[in-house]
């Protein structure tokens, strides 16, 4: 049986917690959906199973105030974690989105109503295994 997207996302949260604990941090899953806590600091976990993290609504994402993200990439046989400050992640998403809109004349060509964006591993490479984000 193929796991659902929800099951994959939950596995991503468990992977984030496991990696934190293996590095000596206290960590736990918080709530039913997106959050974990590492060393008492909250983070949103996002999972990429096919090469990029998907954002359904770029405006909502850019407007969020989340301080930390753990981006879990399970695309390849190994698991990669990128621990990114929220301001940095949102700034990069906003800049890439604005640049894209400029290139296409301000309106998405195939679906003008779409608010979708994506984060590629290359966009966050500098944050791979950046566990100091969770140190006080």
N, C-alpha and C positions, 0 to 999 in steps of 0.2 A: 504494500500500500504506500502510495506517495504521500509524504507529509504535506499538510496544508500550509499556506503562508503564515497563519497564526502559529502553528506548531514550530515552523522554522524560526520565527521571531522569538518565541519563548526559548528555543534552544540557544539562540544568540545571547539572550539575557543570561542564561545559565553559563555559557562560555565566558562572558565578561566577568561574572562573579568568580568562576573557577580560576581564570587567569589572575585576577586580583589576589585571591587567596593564596595561590601558588607563589606569589611575589611577597607574601607576608602582610598584605593589607586585610583589614576586616571588610567584609563585603556581604551584601544580601540583596535579594530581589525585593522590590517595594511595589505594592499594588499589583493589579491584574494585567497591566498592559506594557508600558514602555520604560519604566524606571528601575534603576538599581541604585544602591548606595555603597560607596567605597570610602572607607575611613570617615564615615559620617557625612560625606558630601554626595549630593544627589546628581545623577546623570541620566540622560535619555540614551537608550540603546537603539541604534539603527542597524539593520542587517542587510548586507548585500549578498545575494546568492548567485547573481549573474553578472558580476563585474562592476556594478555601480549602485549607490544608494539612491533610492527614488524619493522625490519630494512631490507630493500631490498638489500642494498649493504654495508656490514660492512666496507669495505675499504673506500668508500666515506664518511660514517658516521664518522669514526675515524679521517679522514683527514679534517673534517669540522672545522671551527673556531667559531661556534656559542657559545656565552658566557653563555646563559641561556636556559633551557628547562622547559616547563610546561607539565608534563605527566598527562593526564586526564584519569582516569579509570572509565568507566561506566559499568563494568562487572556486578556488583551487583545492587541492588535497590538503593544504595546510590552512590554518586559521590565522588571519592577521587582524590585529586590533589597532585602531587609531584613536587616540584620546585627545580630543580637540576642544579648546576653549570656545564657548558658544559665540562670543563676539567675533572671533577669528573665522569660524565656520560660516556664520551668517554674512560677514563682510565678503568672503570669497564667493558665496552663492549669489549675493546681490550683484557684485561686479561682473561675474560671468553672465548672469541673466541680462543685465543692462547692455553688456557688450553684444550678446546674441541679438537682442532686440534692435540695437543700432545697425547691425549687419543686415537685418532683414527688413529694414524700413519701419520699425516700431510695432509691427503686427506679426504674430506668428503665422507663417504662410499656410500650413496645412490645417491648423485648427486655431483660429483666433481666440477662442474661448478658453483654451487650455492654460492652466496655471502650473503645469508640470515643470520640474527641473530635476537635474541629477548631479550627484557628486561622484566624480571618478576617483579611484585610488591615487592617481597622480596629483590630484588637487590637495590631498591631505598627507602626502608621503612624509613630510617633515614631522608629522605627529604620530608616526608609528611607534607603538610601545612607549609613549610619553607619559609614563606612570607618575611622574612628579606632579602632574596636574592634580593628583589626589593627596598631596602632602600639605599639611597645614603650615 
